[in-house]
Amino acid sequence: MKAAKVIATCFKPKEVIEKTRLTGNPLGYFYHSQNCTSVSDIIQLLELNIATEKNLNAGFARDLIIVNADVNSEEGNKYIEKISGTKINGGKIIAFTRKNIGLSFGSYNDAFMKFKNNYEYFLFTEDDWLIFGENYLKIGIDLLNKVERCGMVSYVGVTKIHKKHWKSLNLNKNNAYGCHGSIGLSSTKILNEIVKENNCLPHYNGDDYAMGVRYGELGFANSFIKLNYKIIDLPKDKILGMPAYDFMRGIKYKKYPNLLETIYLYYFKIIFKKIITNCIWRVVSKTNLTKELYLKFILKLKKIFYFSKSKIKFRYAFKGKFNSYEEAIQNQRLNELNYSKFLDEYYAKRTKKFRDHNEVNNYGRFLFTTDFIKTIKKDKIKIFEIGGGNNPIISYLKLVCQKKFFSYILEIERFVKYIQNKIPNSYIEDTKYIFNYKNININNFDIAYFGSSLQYVCKLEELLKFIFTSNIRYIIVTDIFLTLEEKNFFVLGYADEPLVMPNQFIPYKIFIEKFRKNKYSVIKEIKKSAKEYTHLSINNKTYHLYDFIFIKR
């Protein structure tokens, strides 16, 4: 017996939603956050989904079917071709591209119709809702088979369908139920009944978004109800999925709000606001003159609010352009005494807790690094990490593999002073924080790792020379800014103001050549957009973020 987990994806930019919101009936945190504005963002999202499948036990044999709705993204479509056939824990990845019709629910239909003879169960989800809990398939399958007339187990939440859709979907108060995203698990036997009744898994045969939601998200889930099956929720104590963007940021997820959240976030901010707005409109719309004046006032108010909101929220990540680290420091324009006091408070706060493997989420640069280190055929791996903070790479490695590790973590003296007594007993023997690398011997080490830290190193040339002459086999550099300009320069990073740090921008060609001269070759390179890291005066298309893995020749 085998199951299929179907993930619907599309390489089309999505609306940015920073906070997961309340929606549905009953109310829950189901209007999920998301931040995918480029093809590389969506690839990173899929990489997270794949890494999750590689590292957990679903409790039931399964394959991962990734269905891409074609929007003519050459890079995205090539990625889909590339990952198809990749092995995961207990199965493989099947990935294909289809015509962009019917949103995710058209993808659900295509996957089922294509592979229904190969699997006994299907779990449907979207790329931005991460299903990750241990035994997530076994739990759902056991529920499906245990509850009488259960047609689907919802992995997000069951909800009543709003009255505005009743007429179109032929619903009434007794059968107007569905589940968010139609994200859930069902059996091939029941899904075949749905197909027999509808000639497909319900979806809209077009690309209109509103119709896609009505006849797909609502129509598909509700088709179980119309055949007298139930849609049931997972037990309240089982959180087997969450918004992927929240997972990537380490935000803890809960399904349902407490009373205060319900009153303030829903009834006050949404319902009360709507009632007041409707009352005002009933008054001002009585004459054309008052209606016109009101609309002009609202338009002006929106412009003022939008400008103020943009002005408050938008901040340049970088400012200035300097020839040296020292020159950048001189232009911080910060009071030395106040800044020193701030640094003490900052590092005391950053070191309140050491984040071990139970406290971290493996994504982005961490996923890039751990995926590679897992392939090294050694029982014990020694790492020299530069700038690991309170969540060093060893925490992520212990999360995903059973090898043994030893790591030196180079940090500034202030940080080391605060973190030393926070290291858990299970990490004390293999995790050593240092602030002076000249006193250690790393000649027999396997990896030097810069996790978004190389650009911040004050005396970089000295450190690189130390690493190059040690004959370390691999050097991993992640999230480094490299420029298209011919000479390197320094900028000041204001993203974490008042922690204003000099940041070195190195020309790509010079950076690669430096490693080549020291007999290190690139074996893996990823180039990423720097659109979220704008500079006050430098065009952010002239620099990019990179991840590299170098090997000693």
GUFILO-607539 format. One record per residue (C-alpha): residue number from 1; x, y, z. Coordinates in Angstrom, 2 decimals. Layout:
N
<r NUM, <X, Y, Z>>,
...
END
This chain:
553
<r 1, <0.00, 0.00, 0.00>>,
<r 2, <1.21, 3.48, -0.83>>,
<r 3, <0.01, 7.09, -0.65>>,
<r 4, <0.68, 10.18, -2.75>>,
<r 5, <1.25, 13.61, -1.29>>,
<r 6, <0.30, 16.12, -4.00>>,
<r 7, <1.79, 19.63, -3.81>>,
<r 8, <0.36, 22.25, -6.17>>,
<r 9, <2.76, 25.01, -7.20>>,
<r 10, <3.04, 27.84, -9.72>>,
<r 11, <6.00, 30.12, -10.52>>,
<r 12, <3.89, 33.25, -10.42>>,
<r 13, <4.55, 36.06, -7.88>>,
<r 14, <2.06, 36.13, -5.02>>,
<r 15, <0.67, 38.87, -2.82>>,
<r 16, <2.90, 39.48, 0.21>>,
<r 17, <1.07, 38.71, 3.47>>,
<r 18, <3.32, 39.21, 6.49>>,
<r 19, <0.95, 37.96, 9.21>>,
<r 20, <-1.32, 34.94, 9.24>>,
<r 21, <-4.88, 36.22, 9.74>>,
<r 22, <-8.16, 35.02, 11.19>>,
<r 23, <-10.75, 33.66, 8.79>>,
<r 24, <-13.38, 30.95, 8.45>>,
<r 25, <-16.31, 29.68, 10.49>>,
<r 26, <-15.25, 28.63, 13.10>>,
<r 27, <-12.58, 31.31, 13.24>>,
<r 28, <-8.97, 30.19, 12.99>>,
<r 29, <-5.54, 31.31, 11.80>>,
<r 30, <-6.10, 29.94, 8.32>>,
<r 31, <-5.52, 33.00, 6.07>>,
<r 32, <-1.85, 32.16, 5.85>>,
<r 33, <1.17, 34.43, 5.51>>,
<r 34, <3.26, 34.25, 2.33>>,
<r 35, <6.17, 36.04, 0.70>>,
<r 36, <6.97, 34.68, -2.76>>,
<r 37, <7.63, 37.47, -5.24>>,
<r 38, <10.11, 35.72, -7.56>>,
<r 39, <10.90, 32.35, -9.11>>,
<r 40, <13.82, 31.88, -6.69>>,
<r 41, <11.44, 32.42, -3.74>>,
<r 42, <9.14, 29.67, -4.99>>,
<r 43, <12.08, 27.32, -5.64>>,
<r 44, <13.20, 27.93, -2.05>>,
<r 45, <9.67, 27.11, -0.89>>,
<r 46, <9.71, 23.82, -2.81>>,
<r 47, <13.19, 23.03, -1.47>>,
<r 48, <11.78, 23.42, 2.04>>,
<r 49, <8.94, 21.01, 1.23>>,
<r 50, <11.38, 18.47, -0.25>>,
<r 51, <13.84, 18.76, 2.65>>,
<r 52, <10.96, 18.18, 5.06>>,
<r 53, <10.01, 14.97, 3.27>>,
<r 54, <13.62, 13.78, 3.26>>,
<r 55, <14.02, 14.26, 7.00>>,
<r 56, <10.86, 12.87, 8.56>>,
<r 57, <8.92, 9.66, 8.83>>,
<r 58, <5.43, 10.07, 7.34>>,
<r 59, <4.35, 6.79, 8.94>>,
<r 60, <3.20, 5.40, 5.59>>,
<r 61, <5.02, 4.71, 2.31>>,
<r 62, <4.47, 7.60, -0.09>>,
<r 63, <5.67, 9.47, -3.13>>,
<r 64, <5.71, 13.25, -3.47>>,
<r 65, <3.89, 14.52, -6.58>>,
<r 66, <4.68, 18.15, -7.39>>,
<r 67, <2.35, 19.67, -9.99>>,
<r 68, <3.43, 22.92, -11.65>>,
<r 69, <0.82, 25.14, -13.36>>,
<r 70, <2.68, 26.53, -16.37>>,
<r 71, <3.14, 30.34, -16.46>>,
<r 72, <5.99, 30.21, -19.02>>,
<r 73, <8.75, 30.41, -16.41>>,
<r 74, <11.75, 28.83, -18.11>>,
<r 75, <13.75, 28.68, -14.87>>,
<r 76, <10.82, 27.27, -12.91>>,
<r 77, <9.90, 24.64, -15.50>>,
<r 78, <13.54, 23.48, -15.72>>,
<r 79, <13.63, 23.14, -11.94>>,
<r 80, <10.54, 20.90, -12.06>>,
<r 81, <12.22, 18.67, -14.66>>,
<r 82, <15.40, 18.55, -12.58>>,
<r 83, <13.80, 17.37, -9.31>>,
<r 84, <11.59, 14.68, -10.84>>,
<r 85, <12.92, 11.26, -9.86>>,
<r 86, <14.73, 12.49, -6.72>>,
<r 87, <14.56, 10.00, -3.84>>,
<r 88, <12.98, 10.96, -0.52>>,
<r 89, <12.55, 9.06, 2.75>>,
<r 90, <10.31, 6.13, 1.79>>,
<r 91, <9.62, 7.13, -1.80>>,
<r 92, <10.46, 9.44, -4.69>>,
<r 93, <9.50, 12.76, -6.26>>,
<r 94, <7.32, 12.84, -9.36>>,
<r 95, <7.17, 16.35, -10.82>>,
<r 96, <5.43, 17.57, -13.95>>,
<r 97, <4.11, 20.76, -15.57>>,
<r 98, <0.51, 21.21, -16.69>>,
<r 99, <-1.66, 23.87, -18.33>>,
<r 100, <-2.50, 26.73, -15.94>>,
<r 101, <-6.22, 26.06, -15.47>>,
<r 102, <-8.29, 25.86, -12.30>>,
<r 103, <-5.67, 27.04, -9.81>>,
<r 104, <-4.31, 24.42, -7.37>>,
<r 105, <-7.52, 22.41, -7.67>>,
<r 106, <-6.92, 21.79, -11.37>>,
<r 107, <-3.50, 20.50, -10.32>>,
<r 108, <-5.12, 18.21, -7.74>>,
<r 109, <-7.37, 16.82, -10.48>>,
<r 110, <-4.54, 16.26, -12.96>>,
<r 111, <-2.40, 14.47, -10.39>>,
<r 112, <-5.23, 12.19, -9.33>>,
<r 113, <-6.40, 11.35, -12.86>>,
<r 114, <-2.83, 10.60, -13.92>>,
<r 115, <-1.76, 8.44, -10.98>>,
<r 116, <-4.97, 7.12, -9.36>>,
<r 117, <-4.11, 3.52, -10.19>>,
<r 118, <-0.77, 3.74, -8.35>>,
<r 119, <-1.90, 4.82, -4.88>>,
<r 120, <-4.48, 3.95, -2.23>>,
<r 121, <-4.57, 7.40, -0.60>>,
<r 122, <-4.03, 11.01, -1.75>>,
<r 123, <-3.11, 13.98, 0.43>>,
<r 124, <-3.56, 17.33, -1.34>>,
<r 125, <-1.80, 20.54, -0.30>>,
<r 126, <-0.25, 23.74, -1.69>>,
<r 127, <3.41, 24.72, -1.67>>,
<r 128, <2.90, 27.49, 0.92>>,
<r 129, <1.13, 25.27, 3.47>>,
<r 130, <3.80, 22.99, 4.92>>,
<r 131, <2.68, 19.57, 6.19>>,
<r 132, <5.54, 18.36, 8.34>>,
<r 133, <4.48, 16.48, 11.49>>,
<r 134, <5.97, 13.08, 12.31>>,
<r 135, <3.64, 10.25, 11.14>>,
<r 136, <1.46, 12.87, 9.42>>,
<r 137, <0.14, 10.32, 6.89>>,
<r 138, <-0.48, 7.48, 9.33>>,
<r 139, <-2.46, 9.79, 11.65>>,
<r 140, <-4.69, 10.98, 8.79>>,
<r 141, <-5.20, 7.51, 7.31>>,
<r 142, <-6.09, 6.03, 10.70>>,
<r 143, <-8.71, 8.77, 11.22>>,
<r 144, <-10.13, 8.34, 7.72>>,
<r 145, <-10.66, 4.62, 8.30>>,
<r 146, <-11.83, 4.93, 11.91>>,
<r 147, <-14.60, 7.56, 11.57>>,
<r 148, <-17.79, 6.29, 9.94>>,
<r 149, <-18.55, 7.90, 6.53>>,
<r 150, <-15.42, 10.05, 6.69>>,
<r 151, <-14.60, 11.24, 3.18>>,
<r 152, <-11.76, 13.67, 3.88>>,
<r 153, <-9.47, 14.54, 6.80>>,
<r 154, <-8.75, 18.27, 6.74>>,
<r 155, <-5.14, 19.22, 7.49>>,
<r 156, <-5.98, 22.94, 7.93>>,
<r 157, <-9.55, 23.33, 9.16>>,
<r 158, <-13.20, 22.56, 8.36>>,
<r 159, <-15.31, 25.68, 7.67>>,
<r 160, <-18.84, 26.72, 6.79>>,
<r 161, <-19.18, 28.13, 3.27>>,
<r 162, <-20.38, 31.74, 3.03>>,
<r 163, <-23.96, 32.30, 1.81>>,
<r 164, <-22.81, 34.25, -1.27>>,
<r 165, <-21.66, 30.94, -2.80>>,
<r 166, <-24.74, 28.88, -1.97>>,
<r 167, <-26.74, 29.53, -5.12>>,
<r 168, <-23.85, 28.87, -7.51>>,
<r 169, <-22.84, 25.66, -5.73>>,
<r 170, <-26.44, 24.53, -5.05>>,
<r 171, <-25.99, 24.59, -1.27>>,
<r 172, <-28.17, 25.09, 1.77>>,
<r 173, <-27.60, 25.52, 5.51>>,
<r 174, <-27.33, 21.77, 5.99>>,
<r 175, <-24.61, 21.02, 3.43>>,
<r 176, <-22.63, 24.28, 3.09>>,
<r 177, <-19.36, 22.93, 4.45>>,
<r 178, <-15.83, 22.65, 3.08>>,
<r 179, <-12.25, 22.96, 4.28>>,
<r 180, <-9.59, 25.64, 3.82>>,
<r 181, <-7.59, 25.21, 0.63>>,
<r 182, <-9.27, 21.82, 0.11>>,
<r 183, <-6.09, 20.68, 1.85>>,
<r 184, <-6.75, 17.20, 3.11>>,
<r 185, <-6.49, 13.44, 2.74>>,
<r 186, <-8.89, 10.99, 1.14>>,
<r 187, <-8.85, 7.49, -0.31>>,
<r 188, <-8.66, 6.59, -3.98>>,
<r 189, <-11.93, 4.67, -3.58>>,
<r 190, <-13.83, 7.78, -2.39>>,
<r 191, <-12.09, 10.09, -4.89>>,
<r 192, <-13.20, 7.76, -7.69>>,
<r 193, <-16.79, 8.26, -6.49>>,
<r 194, <-16.25, 12.04, -6.72>>,
<r 195, <-14.96, 11.65, -10.29>>,
<r 196, <-17.89, 9.43, -11.23>>,
<r 197, <-20.30, 12.11, -9.99>>,
<r 198, <-18.48, 15.14, -11.47>>,
<r 199, <-16.35, 13.68, -14.31>>,
<r 200, <-13.31, 15.08, -12.47>>,
<r 201, <-12.18, 16.35, -9.09>>,
<r 202, <-14.14, 19.65, -9.07>>,
<r 203, <-12.24, 22.71, -10.33>>,
<r 204, <-12.94, 25.69, -12.58>>,
<r 205, <-12.10, 25.14, -16.23>>,
<r 206, <-10.43, 28.53, -16.69>>,
<r 207, <-7.96, 30.94, -15.10>>,
<r 208, <-10.34, 33.34, -13.30>>,
<r 209, <-9.20, 33.47, -9.67>>,
<r 210, <-12.59, 34.07, -8.00>>,
<r 211, <-14.23, 31.30, -10.01>>,
<r 212, <-11.25, 29.05, -9.29>>,
<r 213, <-11.81, 29.50, -5.56>>,
<r 214, <-15.58, 28.99, -5.77>>,
<r 215, <-15.64, 25.90, -7.97>>,
<r 216, <-12.29, 24.51, -6.82>>,
<r 217, <-11.41, 25.28, -3.20>>,
<r 218, <-15.08, 25.28, -2.12>>,
<r 219, <-16.49, 22.94, -4.75>>,
<r 220, <-13.95, 20.14, -4.36>>,
<r 221, <-14.17, 19.84, -0.58>>,
<r 222, <-17.96, 20.22, -0.64>>,
<r 223, <-18.30, 17.39, -3.18>>,
<r 224, <-17.65, 14.93, -0.31>>,
<r 225, <-20.57, 16.40, 1.66>>,
<r 226, <-22.88, 16.07, -1.37>>,
<r 227, <-22.11, 12.34, -1.45>>,
<r 228, <-23.07, 12.08, 2.24>>,
<r 229, <-19.49, 11.83, 3.48>>,
<r 230, <-18.06, 13.86, 6.37>>,
<r 231, <-15.05, 16.17, 6.40>>,
<r 232, <-13.34, 15.96, 9.77>>,
<r 233, <-10.61, 17.95, 11.47>>,
<r 234, <-7.45, 16.55, 12.96>>,
<r 235, <-7.52, 16.38, 16.78>>,
<r 236, <-6.95, 19.81, 18.32>>,
<r 237, <-3.67, 18.70, 19.87>>,
<r 238, <-2.29, 17.63, 16.48>>,
<r 239, <-0.59, 20.41, 14.52>>,
<r 240, <0.66, 18.60, 11.42>>,
<r 241, <0.96, 21.66, 9.18>>,
<r 242, <1.38, 25.42, 9.19>>,
<r 243, <2.06, 28.38, 6.88>>,
<r 244, <5.47, 27.73, 5.29>>,
<r 245, <6.48, 31.41, 5.60>>,
<r 246, <5.82, 31.31, 9.36>>,
<r 247, <7.82, 28.08, 9.63>>,
<r 248, <10.75, 29.69, 7.78>>,
<r 249, <10.76, 32.61, 10.23>>,
<r 250, <10.49, 30.40, 13.31>>,
<r 251, <7.03, 31.76, 14.21>>,
<r 252, <5.05, 29.37, 16.40>>,
<r 253, <1.70, 28.43, 14.91>>,
<r 254, <-1.61, 27.86, 16.64>>,
<r 255, <-4.90, 27.07, 14.94>>,
<r 256, <-7.43, 28.94, 17.01>>,
<r 257, <-7.52, 32.38, 18.70>>,
<r 258, <-8.23, 33.00, 22.36>>,
<r 259, <-11.17, 35.20, 23.43>>,
<r 260, <-9.21, 38.48, 23.45>>,
<r 261, <-7.77, 37.80, 19.98>>,
<r 262, <-11.26, 37.01, 18.68>>,
<r 263, <-12.74, 40.23, 20.11>>,
<r 264, <-9.93, 42.53, 18.98>>,
<r 265, <-8.60, 41.01, 15.75>>,
<r 266, <-11.94, 39.93, 14.34>>,
<r 267, <-14.94, 41.68, 15.88>>,
<r 268, <-13.27, 45.05, 16.45>>,
<r 269, <-10.80, 45.34, 13.57>>,
<r 270, <-13.01, 43.69, 10.93>>,
<r 271, <-16.70, 43.49, 11.89>>,
<r 272, <-17.01, 46.77, 13.82>>,
<r 273, <-15.07, 48.60, 11.13>>,
<r 274, <-17.40, 47.20, 8.46>>,
<r 275, <-20.54, 48.22, 10.41>>,
<r 276, <-19.28, 51.80, 10.91>>,
<r 277, <-18.28, 52.05, 7.24>>,
<r 278, <-21.72, 50.86, 6.09>>,
<r 279, <-23.50, 53.31, 8.43>>,
<r 280, <-21.49, 56.25, 7.13>>,
<r 281, <-22.14, 55.21, 3.53>>,
<r 282, <-25.90, 55.03, 4.08>>,
<r 283, <-25.81, 58.66, 5.26>>,
<r 284, <-23.43, 60.19, 2.66>>,
<r 285, <-24.91, 58.32, -0.33>>,
<r 286, <-28.29, 60.05, 0.00>>,
<r 287, <-27.19, 62.87, -2.37>>,
<r 288, <-24.70, 62.98, -5.21>>,
<r 289, <-22.91, 65.97, -3.65>>,
<r 290, <-22.24, 64.33, -0.25>>,
<r 291, <-21.34, 61.07, -1.98>>,
<r 292, <-18.79, 62.81, -4.23>>,
<r 293, <-17.26, 64.78, -1.33>>,
<r 294, <-17.01, 61.66, 0.79>>,
<r 295, <-15.31, 59.62, -1.96>>,
<r 296, <-12.80, 62.45, -2.57>>,
<r 297, <-12.07, 62.62, 1.15>>,
<r 298, <-11.53, 58.84, 1.38>>,
<r 299, <-9.24, 58.90, -1.68>>,
<r 300, <-7.14, 61.68, -0.14>>,
<r 301, <-7.04, 59.87, 3.21>>,
<r 302, <-5.85, 56.67, 1.52>>,
<r 303, <-3.04, 58.54, -0.24>>,
<r 304, <-1.90, 60.14, 3.04>>,
<r 305, <-2.10, 56.82, 4.90>>,
<r 306, <-0.30, 54.94, 2.13>>,
<r 307, <2.50, 57.53, 2.07>>,
<r 308, <2.86, 57.50, 5.87>>,
<r 309, <2.78, 53.72, 6.01>>,
<r 310, <5.39, 53.44, 3.28>>,
<r 311, <7.56, 56.05, 4.94>>,
<r 312, <7.43, 54.27, 8.30>>,
<r 313, <7.85, 50.71, 7.08>>,
<r 314, <10.28, 51.13, 4.18>>,
<r 315, <13.90, 51.24, 5.22>>,
<r 316, <17.04, 50.95, 3.15>>,
<r 317, <19.13, 47.96, 4.16>>,
<r 318, <22.34, 49.78, 3.21>>,
<r 319, <23.67, 53.32, 3.04>>,
<r 320, <26.98, 54.91, 2.10>>,
<r 321, <29.93, 53.70, 0.05>>,
<r 322, <33.41, 53.57, 1.59>>,
<r 323, <36.89, 52.42, 0.60>>,
<r 324, <37.74, 50.67, 3.86>>,
<r 325, <36.25, 49.10, 6.99>>,
<r 326, <37.77, 51.90, 9.08>>,
<r 327, <36.17, 54.60, 6.93>>,
<r 328, <32.78, 52.90, 7.25>>,
<r 329, <33.15, 52.73, 11.04>>,
<r 330, <34.00, 56.45, 11.18>>,
<r 331, <30.76, 57.23, 9.32>>,
<r 332, <28.49, 55.33, 11.70>>,
<r 333, <27.84, 58.67, 13.44>>,
<r 334, <26.97, 56.89, 16.67>>,
<r 335, <27.83, 58.03, 20.18>>,
<r 336, <30.59, 55.62, 21.31>>,
<r 337, <29.44, 55.34, 24.92>>,
<r 338, <25.79, 54.84, 23.98>>,
<r 339, <26.70, 52.36, 21.24>>,
<r 340, <28.89, 50.36, 23.61>>,
<r 341, <26.04, 50.22, 26.12>>,
<r 342, <23.66, 49.19, 23.33>>,
<r 343, <26.00, 46.37, 22.25>>,
<r 344, <26.12, 44.98, 25.78>>,
<r 345, <22.32, 44.96, 25.93>>,
<r 346, <22.04, 43.57, 22.38>>,
<r 347, <24.39, 40.63, 22.94>>,
<r 348, <22.97, 39.90, 26.37>>,
<r 349, <19.56, 39.59, 24.71>>,
<r 350, <20.87, 37.52, 21.76>>,
<r 351, <22.50, 35.04, 24.13>>,
<r 352, <19.62, 34.50, 26.54>>,
<r 353, <19.18, 31.04, 25.06>>,
<r 354, <21.31, 28.68, 23.00>>,
<r 355, <19.11, 27.37, 20.19>>,
<r 356, <19.70, 23.63, 19.93>>,
<r 357, <18.17, 21.17, 17.42>>,
<r 358, <14.78, 21.44, 19.16>>,
<r 359, <14.70, 25.21, 18.63>>,
<r 360, <15.65, 25.61, 14.93>>,
<r 361, <13.95, 25.22, 11.53>>,
<r 362, <16.08, 23.92, 8.67>>,
<r 363, <15.56, 26.20, 5.63>>,
<r 364, <17.38, 28.68, 3.38>>,
<r 365, <21.14, 28.84, 3.92>>,
<r 366, <20.94, 26.24, 6.69>>,
<r 367, <19.20, 23.77, 4.38>>,
<r 368, <21.76, 24.49, 1.63>>,
<r 369, <24.56, 23.66, 4.10>>,
<r 370, <23.09, 20.64, 5.87>>,
<r 371, <22.03, 18.97, 2.61>>,
<r 372, <25.66, 19.04, 1.49>>,
<r 373, <27.27, 18.05, 4.81>>,
<r 374, <24.97, 15.01, 5.06>>,
<r 375, <26.61, 13.64, 1.89>>,
<r 376, <30.16, 13.68, 3.34>>,
<r 377, <31.15, 10.07, 4.00>>,
<r 378, <32.69, 10.46, 7.43>>,
<r 379, <31.39, 9.38, 10.83>>,
<r 380, <32.67, 12.53, 12.54>>,
<r 381, <32.89, 15.93, 10.88>>,
<r 382, <34.88, 18.88, 12.23>>,
<r 383, <33.69, 22.41, 11.45>>,
<r 384, <35.21, 25.84, 11.91>>,
<r 385, <32.24, 28.22, 11.85>>,
<r 386, <32.59, 31.97, 11.57>>,
<r 387, <29.76, 33.95, 13.17>>,
<r 388, <27.40, 31.20, 14.29>>,
<r 389, <25.47, 33.27, 16.82>>,
<r 390, <23.22, 31.41, 19.26>>,
<r 391, <21.99, 29.06, 16.51>>,
<r 392, <25.19, 27.53, 15.08>>,
<r 393, <25.11, 25.13, 12.14>>,
<r 394, <25.75, 22.17, 14.47>>,
<r 395, <22.19, 22.60, 15.83>>,
<r 396, <20.75, 22.17, 12.32>>,
<r 397, <23.01, 19.20, 11.61>>,
<r 398, <21.90, 17.41, 14.77>>,
<r 399, <18.32, 18.01, 13.66>>,
<r 400, <18.72, 16.22, 10.32>>,
<r 401, <21.42, 13.54, 10.65>>,
<r 402, <23.01, 11.08, 13.06>>,
<r 403, <26.69, 11.81, 12.41>>,
<r 404, <29.02, 13.09, 15.12>>,
<r 405, <30.30, 16.67, 14.96>>,
<r 406, <32.80, 18.98, 16.56>>,
<r 407, <32.68, 22.73, 15.97>>,
<r 408, <34.68, 25.81, 16.82>>,
<r 409, <32.44, 28.90, 16.55>>,
<r 410, <34.23, 32.20, 16.08>>,
<r 411, <32.35, 35.17, 17.55>>,
<r 412, <33.24, 38.57, 19.01>>,
<r 413, <34.50, 38.57, 22.60>>,
<r 414, <31.32, 40.18, 23.99>>,
<r 415, <29.16, 37.43, 22.52>>,
<r 416, <31.43, 34.61, 23.73>>,
<r 417, <31.39, 36.03, 27.25>>,
<r 418, <27.58, 35.89, 27.39>>,
<r 419, <26.96, 32.57, 25.59>>,
<r 420, <29.50, 30.36, 27.39>>,
<r 421, <27.21, 29.45, 30.29>>,
<r 422, <24.12, 28.93, 28.10>>,
<r 423, <25.36, 25.89, 26.15>>,
<r 424, <23.31, 22.74, 27.00>>,
<r 425, <25.10, 19.74, 28.49>>,
<r 426, <24.45, 17.71, 25.35>>,
<r 427, <26.48, 20.27, 23.32>>,
<r 428, <29.32, 21.12, 25.71>>,
<r 429, <31.76, 18.49, 24.40>>,
<r 430, <31.32, 19.28, 20.69>>,
<r 431, <30.56, 23.03, 20.63>>,
<r 432, <33.30, 25.50, 21.53>>,
<r 433, <32.88, 29.29, 21.21>>,
<r 434, <36.11, 31.25, 20.67>>,
<r 435, <37.02, 34.88, 19.94>>,
<r 436, <40.68, 34.37, 18.96>>,
<r 437, <41.24, 31.85, 16.15>>,
<r 438, <45.04, 32.17, 16.24>>,
<r 439, <45.20, 29.86, 19.26>>,
<r 440, <43.50, 26.88, 17.60>>,
<r 441, <44.64, 24.19, 15.17>>,
<r 442, <42.21, 23.39, 12.34>>,
<r 443, <44.60, 21.47, 10.04>>,
<r 444, <42.54, 18.27, 10.26>>,
<r 445, <39.14, 20.01, 10.00>>,
<r 446, <36.68, 19.22, 7.22>>,
<r 447, <34.76, 22.47, 6.76>>,
<r 448, <35.10, 26.21, 7.22>>,
<r 449, <31.60, 27.70, 7.27>>,
<r 450, <30.60, 31.34, 6.79>>,
<r 451, <26.84, 31.53, 7.44>>,
<r 452, <26.01, 35.03, 6.14>>,
<r 453, <29.10, 36.31, 7.98>>,
<r 454, <32.03, 36.68, 5.58>>,
<r 455, <31.08, 40.23, 4.56>>,
<r 456, <31.14, 41.40, 8.21>>,
<r 457, <34.65, 40.19, 9.08>>,
<r 458, <36.93, 43.10, 9.97>>,
<r 459, <40.34, 41.63, 9.01>>,
<r 460, <39.09, 39.28, 6.31>>,
<r 461, <42.39, 38.76, 4.49>>,
<r 462, <44.10, 37.50, 7.66>>,
<r 463, <41.25, 35.09, 8.42>>,
<r 464, <41.11, 33.73, 4.87>>,
<r 465, <44.88, 33.20, 4.86>>,
<r 466, <44.56, 31.23, 8.11>>,
<r 467, <41.86, 29.04, 6.53>>,
<r 468, <43.60, 28.61, 3.15>>,
<r 469, <46.88, 27.48, 4.77>>,
<r 470, <45.11, 24.99, 7.02>>,
<r 471, <44.16, 22.78, 4.06>>,
<r 472, <40.54, 22.49, 5.14>>,
<r 473, <38.79, 20.40, 2.47>>,
<r 474, <35.56, 22.37, 2.07>>,
<r 475, <34.72, 26.05, 2.47>>,
<r 476, <31.02, 26.95, 2.53>>,
<r 477, <29.99, 30.60, 2.11>>,
<r 478, <26.30, 31.52, 2.25>>,
<r 479, <24.30, 34.74, 1.79>>,
<r 480, <27.24, 36.86, 0.66>>,
<r 481, <26.76, 40.04, -1.39>>,
<r 482, <28.96, 40.16, -4.49>>,
<r 483, <29.03, 43.17, -6.82>>,
<r 484, <29.37, 43.62, -10.58>>,
<r 485, <31.68, 46.57, -9.97>>,
<r 486, <35.44, 46.21, -10.48>>,
<r 487, <36.61, 47.18, -6.97>>,
<r 488, <35.40, 46.11, -3.56>>,
<r 489, <33.81, 48.66, -1.23>>,
<r 490, <32.06, 48.87, 2.15>>,
<r 491, <28.54, 49.96, 3.01>>,
<r 492, <26.75, 50.41, 6.33>>,
<r 493, <23.95, 47.96, 7.10>>,
<r 494, <20.88, 49.64, 8.62>>,
<r 495, <18.47, 46.69, 8.56>>,
<r 496, <19.15, 46.01, 12.26>>,
<r 497, <19.63, 49.64, 13.33>>,
<r 498, <20.99, 50.71, 15.79>>,
<r 499, <23.30, 47.71, 15.15>>,
<r 500, <25.01, 49.51, 12.24>>,
<r 501, <27.61, 47.13, 10.76>>,
<r 502, <30.12, 47.68, 7.93>>,
<r 503, <29.37, 45.23, 5.14>>,
<r 504, <31.94, 44.44, 2.44>>,
<r 505, <30.81, 44.12, -1.19>>,
<r 506, <33.42, 42.10, -3.13>>,
<r 507, <33.46, 41.89, -6.97>>,
<r 508, <32.34, 38.42, -8.09>>,
<r 509, <35.40, 37.84, -10.31>>,
<r 510, <37.87, 38.87, -7.59>>,
<r 511, <36.14, 36.67, -5.01>>,
<r 512, <36.24, 33.53, -7.19>>,
<r 513, <39.82, 34.24, -8.28>>,
<r 514, <40.97, 34.58, -4.65>>,
<r 515, <39.76, 31.05, -3.93>>,
<r 516, <41.12, 29.68, -7.22>>,
<r 517, <44.62, 31.01, -6.47>>,
<r 518, <44.50, 29.15, -3.18>>,
<r 519, <43.51, 25.93, -4.95>>,
<r 520, <39.80, 25.96, -4.12>>,
<r 521, <37.24, 25.24, -6.86>>,
<r 522, <33.48, 25.90, -6.83>>,
<r 523, <31.42, 22.69, -6.74>>,
<r 524, <28.07, 24.39, -6.06>>,
<r 525, <26.87, 27.96, -6.59>>,
<r 526, <23.45, 29.58, -6.17>>,
<r 527, <22.75, 33.15, -7.27>>,
<r 528, <19.82, 34.99, -5.63>>,
<r 529, <18.12, 38.34, -6.11>>,
<r 530, <19.02, 41.17, -3.71>>,
<r 531, <15.70, 42.96, -4.24>>,
<r 532, <14.94, 42.97, -0.51>>,
<r 533, <18.33, 44.51, 0.31>>,
<r 534, <18.11, 47.96, -1.23>>,
<r 535, <20.81, 50.61, -1.03>>,
<r 536, <20.06, 54.30, -0.70>>,
<r 537, <22.15, 55.21, -3.77>>,
<r 538, <23.41, 51.98, -5.41>>,
<r 539, <21.16, 50.07, -7.82>>,
<r 540, <20.45, 46.69, -6.23>>,
<r 541, <20.60, 45.06, -9.67>>,
<r 542, <24.38, 45.60, -9.57>>,
<r 543, <24.84, 43.14, -6.69>>,
<r 544, <23.42, 39.73, -5.81>>,
<r 545, <23.30, 37.25, -2.95>>,
<r 546, <25.27, 34.03, -3.42>>,
<r 547, <25.77, 30.64, -1.78>>,
<r 548, <28.99, 28.71, -2.54>>,
<r 549, <30.62, 25.40, -1.74>>,
<r 550, <34.36, 25.23, -2.51>>,
<r 551, <36.56, 22.13, -2.49>>,
<r 552, <40.36, 21.94, -2.08>>,
<r 553, <41.97, 20.69, -5.28>>,
END
